[in-house]
Amino acid sequence: MKINYDRAKCCGHNRCYSLAPEIWDVDDEGYAILRLEGDIPAELEEKAQLTADNCPEFAITVEA
């Protein structure tokens, strides 16, 4: 599973960071930063999907 993140769509609501700080961080301007590269570990797949489902701008997508 991989996460795709479109920073241009991000408005800085930080729901992703609130739901999964293991996967997301926030930069100095309040925008999300993906902390992981490559495949998401199996134990974080559910949280990755949760962040995609809760992004109001649809800036996060998950692919199997």
KEKE-3310 file (N, C-alpha, C; in steps of 0.2 Angstrom, whole numbers, plus 5000, padded with zeros to 4 digits):
npx = (5004:5002:5004:4998:5001:4995:5001:4998:4984:4982:4975:4979:4972:4975:4970:4975:4987:4982:4975:4985:4999:5010:5012:5011:5017:5019:5023:5032:5023:5011:5006:5004:5016:5022:5028:5033:5041:5039:5032:5018:5019:5012:5005:5001:4992:4978:4977:4982:4973:4962:4966:4966:4952:4947:4952:4948:4950:4953:4967:4974:4977:4976:4984:4983)
npy = (4994:5011:5029:5043:5060:5076:5090:5103:5103:5103:5112:5114:5109:5098:5086:5074:5073:5073:5062:5052:5053:5045:5044:5056:5073:5091:5105:5121:5131:5125:5115:5098:5085:5071:5058:5045:5035:5026:5009:5008:5002:4987:4987:5001:5003:5004:5016:5024:5024:5029:5042:5047:5045:5055:5068:5084:5090:5080:5078:5067:5051:5033:5019:5002)
npz = (5000:4996:4999:4991:4990:4987:4988:4983:4984:4998:5012:5025:5036:5044:5049:5045:5052:5065:5066:5062:5067:5066:5053:5047:5047:5051:5043:5045:5040:5042:5034:5028:5030:5023:5032:5029:5016:5001:5003:5014:5031:5036:5048:5049:5039:5040:5047:5037:5027:5034:5036:5022:5019:5028:5023:5019:5007:4998:4996:4999:4994:4993:4987:4983)
capx = (5000:5006:5000:4999:4999:4995:5002:4994:4977:4982:4974:4982:4967:4979:4966:4979:4992:4979:4973:4990:5006:5016:5013:5011:5020:5016:5028:5031:5017:5004:5004:5006:5022:5022:5034:5035:5042:5038:5026:5016:5020:5005:5002:4998:4988:4971:4977:4983:4966:4958:4968:4963:4945:4945:4955:4942:4952:4955:4974:4977:4974:4979:4983:4985)
capy = (5000:5017:5035:5048:5066:5082:5096:5109:5103:5104:5118:5114:5107:5094:5080:5068:5073:5072:5055:5047:5056:5041:5044:5063:5079:5097:5110:5128:5134:5121:5110:5091:5082:5063:5055:5039:5034:5019:5006:5009:4996:4984:4990:5007:5003:5006:5023:5028:5024:5034:5049:5048:5046:5061:5074:5087:5092:5074:5078:5061:5045:5027:5013:4995)
capz = (5000:4996:5000:4987:4993:4983:4993:4981:4987:5005:5015:5032:5041:5049:5051:5044:5057:5071:5065:5061:5068:5064:5045:5045:5051:5049:5042:5048:5037:5044:5029:5030:5027:5023:5035:5026:5009:4999:5005:5021:5035:5037:5054:5048:5033:5042:5048:5031:5024:5038:5034:5015:5020:5031:5020:5016:5000:4994:4994:5000:4991:4995:4982:4985)
cpx = (5004:5001:5003:4997:5000:4995:4998:4987:4976:4980:4976:4977:4970:4975:4971:4984:4988:4977:4979:4997:5012:5017:5014:5014:5017:5023:5027:5025:5010:5002:5007:5012:5021:5029:5037:5036:5041:5032:5025:5016:5012:5001:4999:4994:4981:4971:4978:4977:4962:4960:4966:4956:4943:4948:4949:4944:4954:4962:4977:4974:4979:4978:4986:4991)
cpy = (5006:5023:5040:5055:5072:5088:5102:5109:5104:5111:5119:5113:5102:5088:5074:5067:5071:5065:5050:5051:5052:5041:5051:5068:5085:5102:5117:5132:5131:5116:5103:5089:5074:5061:5049:5039:5027:5016:5007:5002:4993:4986:4997:5008:5006:5014:5027:5029:5029:5041:5051:5049:5053:5068:5078:5090:5086:5075:5072:5055:5039:5022:5007:4993)
cpz = (5000:4996:4995:4990:4988:4987:4990:4983:4994:5007:5022:5037:5047:5052:5050:5050:5064:5071:5065:5062:5066:5056:5043:5050:5048:5048:5045:5046:5039:5039:5031:5026:5028:5026:5032:5019:5007:5002:5013:5025:5036:5043:5054:5042:5034:5043:5042:5027:5027:5036:5027:5016:5023:5029:5017:5009:4996:4992:4995:4997:4993:4989:4985:4982)
residu = (MET:LYS:ILE:ASN:TYR:ASP:ARG:ALA:LYS:CYS:CYS:GLY:HIS:ASN:ARG:CYS:TYR:SER:LEU:ALA:PRO:GLU:ILE:TRP:ASP:VAL:ASP:ASP:GLU:GLY:TYR:ALA:ILE:LEU:ARG:LEU:GLU:GLY:ASP:ILE:PRO:ALA:GLU:LEU:GLU:GLU:LYS:ALA:GLN:LEU:THR:ALA:ASP:ASN:CYS:PRO:GLU:PHE:ALA:ILE:THR:VAL:GLU:ALA)
# end
